[in-house]
Amino acid sequence: MTRSPLWRSLMLMLRAGLRLGSVGGLDVEDCDLDQGVLEVRLKGDRRERVHVPRDVRDGVAALIEGLTAGPVIASRTGRRLTT
C-alpha cells in the first residue's frame, strides 16, 4: 500500500521524535541508514545526528529507494513539502 507524504511525515515525527520542520527538511543525503542515523536540521540552522529505531530505518529506506539526492518527504510532483 502506498502511503501519503503526510502519513510518512507523521511516522517519522512519532517514531524518531522529530519536529515537522525537521522532517520536511530531511534530504536523502542526510540519511546514513547503515548506521541508523539521520542528520536533521533544527531551529536556528543547527544540525543534529539522531539515532533511529530499525522500523524507522526501514521506512526511510523504502522512501528513498532509487534516489540519490533530494527531499525524503516529497509531494506527488517530487517537490519538498513546506511547513
N, C-alpha and C positions, 0 to 999 in steps of 0.2 A: 504494500500500500504506500502511495506517495504521500508524504506529509507536507503540510503548508509551511512556508517560511515562519509564520507566527508560531506554529507548534514547535518547530525546531529551535526557535529562539527561546521559547518557554522551557524546553527541555534543558538547554544549556544554562539558563538562568537558575533553574531549580536545582539541578544536579551538580553544577560546578560553583554555585554561589556567586554568579556574575551579575552585574548590573546590565540593564538593557543596552545602554550606550557601549559597554564593553563588548557585548555580543555583536552588536551592529557594526563595530569597528574591527572585528576579528577577520584577518586575512589568512589565506592558505599558508602564506609564508610564516605566519605566527604559530603554526601547529607543528610540534615535534611529537608525533604520535608514538614513535618508538620509545621515547622516554615518558610519555604520558603527560606532557606539559604543553600548556597554551600560554603564549605571551600576550597578555591583554593590556589594552590602553585604559588608564584610569583617569579620573578627573585631574586637571592641571597638567596635562601632557606627560604624566608619569606612566611607566610601564611596569608590569609585574608578571613573574612567571608563576602560573597556577597549575598545581598537580591535579589531575582529574581522574575519576574512577574509570574502570575498564569500560563500563557501558557508555560513558560519555565519549571515550576514545573511539569506540566502535561506531557510535553515532556520527561523530565528526568525520571519521574515515569514510563513511558512506556518503556524507555530504560533499566531500572534496574529491571523491574518486574521479580520476581522469583530469583533474585540474592542477595547474602548476602555479597559478597566481590568481589574485582577485579575492573578493569577499567570500567568506564561508557561508553566510546567510545572504541570499540574494532574492530579488523579485523574479517573477516568471521571465522577465526580459533580461535577467542577468545583472541588473543594477543593484548597488548596495541599498539596503533598507535604511531609512533615516529615522531618527527618533525625535 
